[in-house]
């Protein structure tokens, strides 16, 4: 069947690369389309111009090109209800409905669901005005965790060490620093522990574990500086042991899927749980309604199953007939190369030369790239995800950084310590 992939970042390049290997395409000669795509995605798919906010145009394209399934990469079209429009037109889609996508679209929605379903998470208060939020700070101890309720491109969380910092951050949020995402703010108690990401596929009834990863959100080495969309990741996250993974499914993911089904808004697609591994057990930080970026890149490098078949099973409500998802034993690690100025205003137009970067087996996924006069240039904040595998995090990191060092991107930068926690544990284990 023909497949349409929506999105144009590093996550979508990884999905395009893996989808192009699916028997749904390779055995039929059918086509993979991508909108808007990027120069890397163009190696695997035919790029088309489509506005994902124009549901009618997307549906018309699907009908005209005999699209059998639409894969929605980013969160915004899902929160906007594109999956609902496609399903109403009889088009299969991998991704949740607008109602179910509120798991990512509203922090307050998710916290309320957790409270009703008894899902372990941080104590919280929802606030709708600056005065209400400032008053609510008295219910918490520093550091204060402040979250813009809506979508903020992964940057809507502030951890304030003092009351003054918290009040200033709240003033920024309610003052419009995150746009409409900050119209409401959730204040949470600070959770201490190690973060990890867990991914599962679901068709609204069946849940299949997909894999784990550990992301690096801060822009600076040693986890310093402002939050970003993610500066690197590795998979699997070994801190999320088999016992803990079972607990996450039983106490967090499965109850969430049941609660949404019981509410008449079943969740279909990938469910991405951001977790804190506390002394009291795993607790939910937040949900995302799509694959993470850059977590998707490392998951796709390890996936040994047919991604297209798995997505189609979700879309057709037959995930119960699929075997457990097979992931390779190798570790995968990705390093994000960002443009100068990120996560503020990135410098665009910097020349990029990738010659020799993949010679050692690494894979370079494009995120914010474009072509200018036939040459590859930076066209966003996070520009490349340089990904490699190895028998350990240490080995995967060595291979990924060797590929980074082979790339000529003078206006780019990266963290040099991706995977540092697990590298330290590997060193200590000898």
BATOR-479192 format. One line per field, with one value per residue (C-alpha): z, y, x; residue in three letters. Coordinates in steps of 0.1 Angstrom, whole numbers, always signed. Example, Ala and Ser with C-alpha at 12.3 -4.5 7.8 and 13.67 -1.06 7.14 Angstrom:
% BATOR-479192
z = (+78_+71)
y = (-45_-11)
x = (+123_+137)
resn = (ALA_SER)
END
This chain:
% BATOR-479192
z = (+0_-5_+28_+36_+64_+79_+94_+85_+115_+127_+141_+107_+89_+112_+105_+68_+68_+87_+68_+35_+46_+53_+32_+28_+3_-7_-18_-36_-53_-37_-27_+5_+4_+30_+37_+41_+46_+44_+22_+43_+40_+3_+0_+11_+1_-25_-10_-14_-4_+21_+49_+78_+92_+60_+67_+34_+14_+32_+26_-11_-15_+1_-21_-52_-45_-31_+3_+25_+57_+71_+97_+117_+131_+152_+180_+167_+139_+163_+190_+161_+153_+119_+128_+134_+100_+83_+100_+92_+55_+58_+57_+81_+103_+129_+157_+183_+181_+192_+225_+233_+222_+250_+270_+254_+245_+281_+311_+334_+315_+321_+357_+363_+345_+367_+398_+388_+377_+406_+384_+403_+395_+413_+434_+415_+413_+381_+379_+355_+366_+377_+411_+416_+406_+429_+458_+450_+454_+491_+488_+475_+485_+462_+436_+420_+388_+365_+333_+306_+302_+263_+236_+238_+216_+245_+262_+284_+317_+342_+373_+397_+426_+446_+452_+434_+403_+404_+405_+376_+355_+362_+352_+319_+313_+319_+301_+268_+267_+256_+237_+243_+259_+290_+294_+322_+343_+363_+394_+406_+435_+425_+420_+427_+407_+373_+342_+315_+286_+279_+246_+239_+210_+216_+195_+224_+240_+235_+247_+233_+248_+222_+239_+263_+260_+281_+267_+275_+276_+288_+262_+282_+292_+327_+322_+325_+308_+295_+284_+247_+226_+233_+227_+224_+236_+239_+240_+259_+292_+314_+345_+335_+344_+333_+367_+365_+329_+341_+368_+343_+321_+350_+370_+345_+308_+310_+334_+311_+281_+301_+314_+279_+265_+294_+286_+250_+236_+230_+223_+191_+182_+202_+238_+251_+289_+304_+338_+370_+388_+424_+457_+457_+423_+387_+385_+354_+345_+314_+283_+246_+219_+193_+191_+209_+190_+193_+210_+178_+161_+185_+187_+149_+148_+172_+158_+141_+134_+104_+114_+87_+98_+135_+126_+103_+131_+154_+127_+121_+158_+156_+177_+198_+169_+166_+183_+209_+193_+185_+194_+187_+215_+204_+221_+200_+208_+190_+192_+182_+163_+167_+151_+170_+192_+199_+220_+214_+178_+157_+130_+97_+64_+78_+53_+61_+45_+55_+33_+52_+82_+77_+67_+101_+101_+117_+104_+100_+104_+91_+112_+104_+70_+36_+2_-11_-46_-44_-11_+23_+49_+84_+85_+121_+157_+159_+126_+126_+147_+144_+154_+159_+176_+197_+222_+250_+255_+256_+222_+206_+219_+205_+171_+171_+181_+155_+129_+144_+141_+104_+97_+85_+101_+114_+128_+146_+181_+202_+237_+242_+271_+257_+276_+305_+333_+316_+306_+342_+353_+326_+338_+374_+364_+347)
y = (+0_+36_+53_+90_+102_+136_+156_+168_+163_+138_+116_+115_+107_+77_+66_+70_+50_+22_+23_+21_-14_-26_-54_-32_-12_-36_-65_-44_-17_+9_+43_+62_+99_+125_+160_+183_+159_+171_+163_+131_+119_+125_+95_+72_+89_+112_+147_+165_+199_+195_+217_+193_+219_+217_+184_+186_+189_+159_+138_+148_+139_+105_+97_+109_+88_+57_+62_+31_+45_+79_+80_+113_+120_+152_+160_+192_+176_+150_+175_+194_+163_+153_+116_+120_+137_+109_+81_+98_+97_+60_+64_+43_+64_+57_+82_+90_+110_+146_+136_+109_+132_+155_+133_+155_+185_+193_+186_+193_+167_+141_+149_+147_+113_+100_+112_+94_+62_+60_+63_+73_+108_+140_+159_+189_+220_+235_+273_+296_+330_+345_+353_+318_+303_+325_+316_+279_+280_+280_+244_+233_+232_+243_+234_+243_+225_+247_+234_+253_+233_+232_+223_+242_+222_+203_+236_+245_+232_+254_+241_+271_+267_+297_+313_+345_+325_+306_+339_+353_+322_+322_+359_+349_+320_+339_+369_+349_+335_+301_+316_+300_+270_+291_+302_+276_+264_+232_+234_+200_+188_+180_+143_+131_+102_+92_+99_+73_+70_+40_+34_+12_+5_+3_+0_+10_-24_-43_-29_-40_-28_-11_-1_+23_+51_+79_+114_+144_+175_+202_+220_+219_+191_+177_+185_+222_+251_+255_+227_+217_+193_+168_+168_+131_+97_+61_+28_+7_+25_-2_+16_+6_-31_-58_-57_-19_-22_-46_-22_+6_-13_-26_+6_+34_+25_-1_+19_+49_+29_+15_+49_+64_+34_+37_+74_+65_+79_+49_+56_+42_+47_+50_+61_+77_+78_+100_+85_+93_+63_+74_+56_+48_+33_+46_+77_+94_+128_+133_+116_+123_+110_+103_+90_+111_+130_+120_+88_+76_+75_+51_+29_+26_+16_-13_-24_-58_-60_-46_-11_-8_-40_-29_+5_-11_-35_-5_+13_-18_-27_-61_-56_-86_-108_-94_-110_-91_-63_-76_-52_-60_-66_-38_-5_+26_+61_+94_+128_+159_+185_+218_+252_+281_+299_+269_+267_+304_+317_+293_+304_+292_+287_+271_+247_+210_+183_+147_+130_+100_+104_+71_+52_+34_+22_+53_+67_+105_+114_+149_+172_+209_+207_+222_+224_+258_+259_+221_+222_+210_+238_+242_+252_+248_+244_+207_+200_+164_+132_+112_+77_+45_+11_-9_-37_-11_+25_+33_+17_+32_+66_+62_+54_+82_+108_+95_+102_+136_+144_+134_+160_+195_+218_+249_+266_+236_+222_+192_+178_+156_+135_+118_+86_+97_+80_+46_+51_+57_+26_+6_+19_+11_-25_-29)
x = (+0_+10_+19_+20_+43_+37_+66_+100_+124_+149_+121_+104_+137_+142_+106_+110_+142_+125_+92_+110_+122_+87_+72_+42_+63_+92_+69_+43_+63_+40_+53_+62_+53_+64_+52_+71_+100_+136_+167_+174_+138_+140_+164_+135_+103_+88_+84_+51_+38_+9_-4_-12_-36_-57_-74_-94_-62_-46_-77_-78_-42_-47_-77_-59_-28_-45_-29_-35_-21_-11_+16_+15_+50_+47_+22_+6_-15_-27_-38_-55_-76_-61_-64_-102_-107_-87_-106_-140_-129_-122_-84_-62_-40_-13_-19_-44_-76_-78_-94_-68_-40_-49_-24_+2_-19_-28_-6_-36_-57_-31_-26_-64_-65_-37_-55_-87_-70_-45_-15_+17_+28_+39_+14_+2_-20_-36_-37_-54_-41_-8_-22_-35_-2_+19_-4_-2_+36_+31_+19_+53_+89_+118_+128_+95_+84_+63_+48_+29_-3_-3_+22_+55_+78_+93_+105_+75_+90_+109_+125_+130_+154_+140_+106_+118_+128_+95_+75_+95_+90_+53_+51_+68_+45_+13_+28_+30_+65_+51_+21_-12_+5_+10_-26_-27_+2_+6_+27_+42_+63_+98_+106_+141_+156_+167_+146_+139_+115_+92_+74_+44_+21_-16_-48_-69_-71_-38_-5_+28_+61_+82_+114_+131_+156_+172_+172_+194_+172_+196_+217_+249_+272_+266_+229_+233_+216_+181_+159_+158_+138_+166_+204_+209_+196_+205_+185_+179_+178_+193_+182_+146_+151_+127_+111_+106_+93_+66_+56_+54_+31_+9_+7_+11_+6_-22_-44_-40_-52_-81_-91_-92_-112_-136_-141_-150_-118_-96_-59_-44_-7_+25_+23_+55_+58_+84_+93_+111_+126_+121_+128_+90_+91_+85_+63_+49_+64_+44_+30_+37_+14_+41_+76_+102_+129_+157_+145_+129_+163_+178_+147_+145_+182_+174_+141_+142_+104_+85_+75_+49_+32_+31_+16_-10_-20_-25_-46_-67_-73_-56_-25_-35_-25_+10_+40_+61_+81_+116_+145_+181_+206_+229_+229_+221_+231_+224_+241_+222_+242_+225_+230_+246_+221_+199_+177_+173_+174_+195_+218_+205_+224_+255_+271_+272_+294_+285_+312_+326_+303_+286_+317_+320_+284_+268_+235_+230_+194_+184_+163_+167_+184_+176_+192_+205_+220_+224_+243_+232_+227_+213_+177_+166_+177_+184_+200_+214_+210_+242_+234_+255_+252_+276_+278_+277_+268_+305_+312_+281_+291_+327_+313_+287_+313_+337_+309_+303_+340_+338_+311_+321_+295_+314_+283_+271_+277_+268_+271_+301_+287_+256_+251_+273_+253_+255_+291_+300_+281_+299_+333_+325_+314_+348)
resn = (UNK_UNK_UNK_UNK_UNK_UNK_UNK_UNK_UNK_UNK_UNK_UNK_UNK_UNK_UNK_UNK_UNK_UNK_UNK_UNK_UNK_UNK_UNK_UNK_UNK_UNK_UNK_UNK_UNK_UNK_UNK_UNK_UNK_UNK_UNK_UNK_UNK_UNK_UNK_UNK_UNK_UNK_UNK_UNK_UNK_UNK_UNK_UNK_UNK_UNK_UNK_UNK_UNK_UNK_UNK_UNK_UNK_UNK_UNK_UNK_UNK_UNK_UNK_UNK_UNK_UNK_UNK_UNK_UNK_UNK_UNK_UNK_UNK_UNK_UNK_UNK_UNK_UNK_UNK_UNK_UNK_UNK_UNK_UNK_UNK_UNK_UNK_UNK_UNK_UNK_UNK_UNK_UNK_UNK_UNK_UNK_UNK_UNK_UNK_UNK_UNK_UNK_UNK_UNK_UNK_UNK_UNK_UNK_UNK_UNK_UNK_UNK_UNK_UNK_UNK_UNK_UNK_UNK_UNK_UNK_UNK_UNK_UNK_UNK_UNK_UNK_UNK_UNK_UNK_UNK_UNK_UNK_UNK_UNK_UNK_UNK_UNK_UNK_UNK_UNK_UNK_UNK_UNK_UNK_UNK_UNK_UNK_UNK_UNK_UNK_UNK_UNK_UNK_UNK_UNK_UNK_UNK_UNK_UNK_UNK_UNK_UNK_UNK_UNK_UNK_UNK_UNK_UNK_UNK_UNK_UNK_UNK_UNK_UNK_UNK_UNK_UNK_UNK_UNK_UNK_UNK_UNK_UNK_UNK_UNK_UNK_UNK_UNK_UNK_UNK_UNK_UNK_UNK_UNK_UNK_UNK_UNK_UNK_UNK_UNK_UNK_UNK_UNK_UNK_UNK_UNK_UNK_UNK_UNK_UNK_UNK_UNK_UNK_UNK_UNK_UNK_UNK_UNK_UNK_UNK_UNK_UNK_UNK_UNK_UNK_UNK_UNK_UNK_UNK_UNK_UNK_UNK_UNK_UNK_UNK_UNK_UNK_UNK_UNK_UNK_UNK_UNK_UNK_UNK_UNK_UNK_UNK_UNK_UNK_UNK_UNK_UNK_UNK_UNK_UNK_UNK_UNK_UNK_UNK_UNK_UNK_UNK_UNK_UNK_UNK_UNK_UNK_UNK_UNK_UNK_UNK_UNK_UNK_UNK_UNK_UNK_UNK_UNK_UNK_UNK_UNK_UNK_UNK_UNK_UNK_UNK_UNK_UNK_UNK_UNK_UNK_UNK_UNK_UNK_UNK_UNK_UNK_UNK_UNK_UNK_UNK_UNK_UNK_UNK_UNK_UNK_UNK_UNK_UNK_UNK_UNK_UNK_UNK_UNK_UNK_UNK_UNK_UNK_UNK_UNK_UNK_UNK_UNK_UNK_UNK_UNK_UNK_UNK_UNK_UNK_UNK_UNK_UNK_UNK_UNK_UNK_UNK_UNK_UNK_UNK_UNK_UNK_UNK_UNK_UNK_UNK_UNK_UNK_UNK_UNK_UNK_UNK_UNK_UNK_UNK_UNK_UNK_UNK_UNK_UNK_UNK_UNK_UNK_UNK_UNK_UNK_UNK_UNK_UNK_UNK_UNK_UNK_UNK_UNK_UNK_UNK_UNK_UNK_UNK_UNK_UNK_UNK_UNK_UNK_UNK_UNK_UNK_UNK_UNK_UNK_UNK_UNK_UNK_UNK_UNK_UNK_UNK_UNK_UNK_UNK_UNK_UNK_UNK_UNK_UNK_UNK_UNK_UNK_UNK_UNK_UNK_UNK_UNK_UNK_UNK_UNK_UNK_UNK_UNK_UNK_UNK_UNK_UNK_UNK_UNK_UNK_UNK_UNK_UNK_UNK)
END
